[in-house]
């Protein structure tokens, strides 16, 4: 499995929230980092890019785990519900949309990124400049 990139141990993926990590476009060291999440499902572990399909600048996991209920990831901003196993939005302003998935391989006790479109960067959220006071809010004045 030398061509796969290890994300974490299976035991690191929580049962009731998400595990946050970073990716970038494959084979492009200058590509902008993007956040992604891992979620537990009845069938194992699934990976999704970390944004709501209603307004894609809104993160599902804001750094401390996305809320989940009954096998669904919840967008705190819009109240959209995404099925953890399919990414399908079954309630909210983007109902019918589907989260962008990442291909994973679980081998033994480890989760690997096996998606040809992305390279693994690291665990956690994208670091931002604490002096940057710009807003990513969807509220306009």
PEZI-V200615 format. One record per helix or strand. SS is the DSSP state (helix for helix, strand for strand). FROM is the first residue (numbers start at 0). LEN is the number of residues. If there is no record, write none. Layout:
# PEZI-V200615
[[SS;FROM;LEN] [SS;FROM;LEN]]
This chain:
# PEZI-V200615
[[strand;4;5] [helix;9;3] [strand;18;7] [strand;33;8] [strand;43;6] [strand;67;2] [strand;71;3] [strand;80;3] [strand;87;4] [strand;97;1] [strand;100;2] [strand;103;4] [strand;109;4] [strand;117;6]]
